[in-house]
Amino acid sequence: MNFDLTKEQQMIRDEVRKFAKKEIGPQSEEMEETGDYPYESLDKMGELGLMGIPFPEEYGGTGGDWVGMHICIEEISRFDVTMGTLLDVTTSVVGQELYEFGTEEQKQKWLIPIAKGEKIGAFALTEPDSGSDAGALASTAVLKGDNYILNGTKQFITNIGLDNASISIIAAKLENGKIATFIVPKDAPGFSLSKRYKKMAWTASATHEIVLSDCIIPRDNLLGDPERGLAQHLAVLETGRISIAAVAVGLAQGAFDEALKYSMGRKQFGKKIFDFQAIQFKLSDMAVSIELARNQYLKAAWLKDQGRDHRFEAAAAKLYASEMAEKVCSDALQIHGGYGYMTECPVSRYYKGAKLLQIVEGTSEVQRLVIGRMLGGKKR
């Protein structure tokens, strides 16, 4: 059993960490305050090939693997969680669904610009009355001649409001009741964005409602099997769970770094607060929890790279890492005391951002249901 990263994976970790510290870290507080996305930084991420790590070179990628991709997501999230989740949605979900289920023409047209970082994508599954129960969606798709006509509303859609968003992968019910998925360009007739949601954190992550009003797309924009759209979505969401685990580890690592630094500089009763056993114990528990979560998401990503079943590992990684992140960020804030509650303190941003990780890409409750079903259906 070898836990060493390959030379390529080490290079990704070191280069992305250097880039994120220099380029993203200094902007993260302003991004949270203003809600503005750093498009120049996104362009640089594209130039570095960060959006296309797991895809072959012929589709605009770098020919890497999913372990390397998730290391990248962790390092970006260490400095800003919204940038890390952009990679989750664009690469792990949208890009992967295009690569796994798209036709050659669809890959050439839609995947290559995404893998190169020239465009980003969105994933539209959730509806006002369909969240965890994804199969209950009400959006419809009717074939008329050479076009599909889509109607419905999607909510909480990440990325689509950004200027460089090109497409949304949308799930809708066919006339036979089966769920299919479609590539819907942002400029398609009948496609519109409604309100941008105001969130308690992650403000730079543009999150919108999508309205489909007799939205017209060519029948060639059907993605994959017309009767297995939901199964396709769920398959790529397994990777999304690993990605959110990597985001959570990055976020927690960032909070830990701040807490450790603060404990070394802050003095009380004539000595550094790090020298108090209570603080050392808290930091030790934080470090152990982060490392356990990191090992779990890396195992899940490695299994995916090997083409092996990773459903349990992905759900376990997402569940543990997301709940770990909230606890670590809470402890980091506690170490900072009153200062940690001030908005100018980085840990306040980490703390606010941690909660959403237990909700996106399947809530903690859904992960427990998924794991429970696997435990009841097979031995491990």
N, C-alpha and C positions, 0 to 999 in steps of 0.2 A: 504494500500500500504506500503510494508516494503522494505526499501532500505538497511537494514543491511545485511552484508555478513554472511554466515553460519560459524560455527567454523572451518569447514574444509577449506572453502575458505579463511578465515583469516589466517589459518596456511600456506596454499600455498603461499599467498602474503608475509607473514613475512619470511618464510624459503627461498623462491626464491629470495627475495630482499637481504637477508643476503648472500646467495650463490653468486649472481651476483655481488654484491659489492666487495666481497672478491676475487672471482675467475675470473670474466670476466672483470670488470672495469680496473684492472691494466694492462691488455693485449690489451685493445681496440685500443690504439694509435699505438702500434707495429703491430697489425693485419692490420690496415688500411695502414700502410707504406709498409709492406712486402707482404701483400696478403696471408699470411699463416693462415691456420685454426688451432685452438687449440684443437687437437684431444683428449688430456687428459681431457679437460673441457667438451667436448662432452660425453666422457665416464662417467664422474661424473654426468652429466645431466641425462644420461640413468639410472645410479644407483639410482638417486633420483626419478625416475619414471616420469620425466617431459614430455617425448614424448608420454606417454600412459594415461594421465590423464582422457580423456573422454571415454576410452574403458573398457569393462568388464575385470575382472581378468583372465577369461579363455582365453582371447586373448592377454595376456601380459600387460594389462592396470592396472589401480589402481581403476577403478570403480567410478571415479569422474564425473564432469559435464563440460559443455562447458563454463560456467561462470568461473570456476576455471582454465580451460585451457587458457582462454584469459587474466585472471589476471596474469598468469605465463608469457605469451607472453609479456605483458606490462612491467613487472618487468625486464625481460631479456633485452628487447629493451631499457630500460632506461640507460643501460650501454653499449650495443652494438647492433646496428640495424640488422647487418647481422646474429647474433645468434638468434634474435627474428624471422626473416623471415625464418630461417631454420626450426623452429617449425611450422610456418605457412604452408610451403610446405610439410614437412614430416608428420605432424599430421593432420592439418585441411583439407588438400587436399588429399594427397596420402593415408594416413591412413584411413581417413573417407571414401574415395571411395572404398577401399578394404573392410571395415567393412560393408558399406551399400549395396554393390552390389556384393561382392565376394562370391564364393562358400565356403563351410566349408573347403575344402581342400586348397583353395587359402588363406583363413585366417590363417590356421595353418602354411602354408609354408612361407607366405610373411608378413602378418600383425604382427604376434607375435614378430619377430625380430625387426620390426620397433617400435612397442609399447614399447618394452623393451629398446630401444635405442642402440641395437647392430648394427643395420643398419639404413640407412636413404633412403628416396625415392625422386624421381624427377617427375615432371609433365610436359609432353611435348605436348603442344597444338599449340603454336605459330610457324608460318612458315614465310619464306621470303615474301610471298605475302598474308599472312593470319594472321592479328593481331587482331584488334577489331572485324573484320568480321570472326569469328571463323568458320563459316559454309563453308567458301571458301577454306578450306585446300585442298592440292593436294596430300598428302601422300596416298598411296594405300595399301590395304591388300587383297591378293588373296589366297583362300583356295586351297591347293593342297594336297590331301590325308589327313594325320593326322596333317599337319602343315599349318600355315599361312606364306606367304612370304610378307614381308613389304618392301616398297621402298618409299623414300622421305627424306626431310631435315627438321629438327626442329631447331629453333634458340632461343637464350636468355633463355636457360634451366638452372635453378638454381639447385644446389646440385650435379648434376650427375658427376661432375669432382672430387668430394671428394673421398678419398680412401675408405670410408666405405659406399659409395652409392651402393645399391644392384639392384634396379629396377627403371624403368621409366614407368609411365602410359602414353601410347601413343595413340593418336586419329588418325585414318586413315579411308579412304573411302573403303567400300566393292565394289564388282563388280556391285551390284545393286544400287550404289550411296549413300547408307545409311552410316552414320558415326558410327563406332564401336570403343571401347577402348580395349587396350591390355596391359597385364603385360609383359614388355620386360626386361629381365635380362641384366645387363650391359655386361655380357660375352657371349651374344647370338651371333651365327655366323652371320656376316654381319652388326653388330652394331659397330659403331665407333664414337669417339669424334673428332671433327675438332678443330678449333681454340678456345682458351679461350679468351673471350672478355676482352678488357682493358676498364675499366669504370672510370668515373671521381670521383666516390666514391664507397662504398661498395666493396672495392677491395678484401677483404677476402672472399666474397661470390663467389665461383667458378661458373662462368656462361659460358656455352659452346654451341657450335653448335653440333647437333647430325646428323649423316649421316646414313641412313638405305639403305644398298645396298644388295638386295636380302636377307634381314635379316630373319632368320628362327626361328620361335617359335612354340611350340606345340599348337594345337587347344584348348587345355585345358587352355591356357593363355588368352583366350577371357574373358573379364571382363564384367559381367552383360548382359543386353539385346543387341544382336548384331545390333539392329536397333535404339537403343536409347542412343548410346554412347555420343553424344553431350549433350543430356538432362542430362545424369549422370554428365558429366563434369560441366555443368552450375549449377547443384544442389549443388555440393560441393564447387563451386566457391562463392556461397552465403556465406558460412562459411568463405572462404578465405577473403571476403570483411571485415567481422567482425575482422578477424585476423590482416589484414593490418591496420584497425582502431586502434586496440590495440597496434600495432607496432608504429604507428604515435603518440599515446598518450604517450607511453614510451619514444620515442625520444624527444618529446616536453618537457616532464617532466624533462628529463636529461638536456636539454638546459636551462630550467627555473631554475633548481637547481644551475647551474653554474652562471647564471646571478645574481640570488639573493645573492649568496655567494660573488661574485665579487663586487656587489654594496655595500655590508656591509663593505668591506675591502678597497675599493678604495676611496681616498680622493681628493677633488678638492675644491679650494676656502675655505680651512680650515674646511671642514666637509665631512662626508661620502656622496657619490653621491646618496645613498638610500634616504637621507633626502631631496633631491630635488623633488619637486612635479612632475616634468616631468618624472623622473625615476619611482616614485611610481605609477603613472598612467599607465605607460607602463607595469610594473610588475603586476599590478592589472588586466589589460586586459588579459595578458598572462595566469594568474591563472584561471580566469573565463572561458576562451576559452578551456583550458585543461580539466577543470572539466565538462563542457558541453559535450565535445567529449567523455570523460570517461563514463559519464552516458548513452550516446547514444549507445556505443558499448556494455555496460553491459546489457542494455535493449534488444538489438538484441540477445545477447547470451542467456539471460534468456528466451526469447520467443522460441528460438530454443530448449532449454532444456524442455520447456513445450509442445513441439510438435506443436506449433502454427505458423501461417504464419509470417515470419520475413523478407520477401523480401524487403519491403520498408525500414524497420529499418536498415537492413544490408547495403543497398545502401547509405542511408543517413549517416550512421556512417562512411563508407569508404570515401564518398565525403567530409564531413565536417572535419573529423579528418585529412585527408591527406593535405587539404588546410590550416587548422589551424596550422599544424606542420611547414609548410614552413614559415608562418607569425611569429610564436613564435620563431623559430630559427633565423630568420632575426632580430627580435627585441632583442634577446639575444646577437647576434653579435654586434648590434648597441650599446647596453649598455656597452660592452667591449671596444668600440672604436677601435683604430688601433690594439691593442693587439688581438682583436677577429679575425682579418684577418690573424694572424700568424698561421702556421700549428701546432705549439706546443700547441695552445690554443684549448681545447676540443670543444668549440662552433663552431669552423671552420669546424670540422668534422661533427657535428650535422647539420650545415647549408648545407653542400654539400650533405649529405645523405637524406635530407628532400624531395628534388624534385622528386626522383624516386617513392615516395609513391603515387604521383598523376598519375602514369602511370601503375604500376604493379597491377594485379588482376582487370583490367578494369580501363581505364582512367577516369578522372573527367568528360570528355565529355560523355563517355558511361554511367556513373552513372546518369547523368542528363537525358539521353535518357531513361534509365530504369525507373527512377522515373516519368518522364513525361508520359510514357506509362501507368504506374499504375494510375496516376492521371486522365488520360483520360478514363480509363477502369472501375474504381470503386470509390465510395465515401470512405472517410476515416473518 
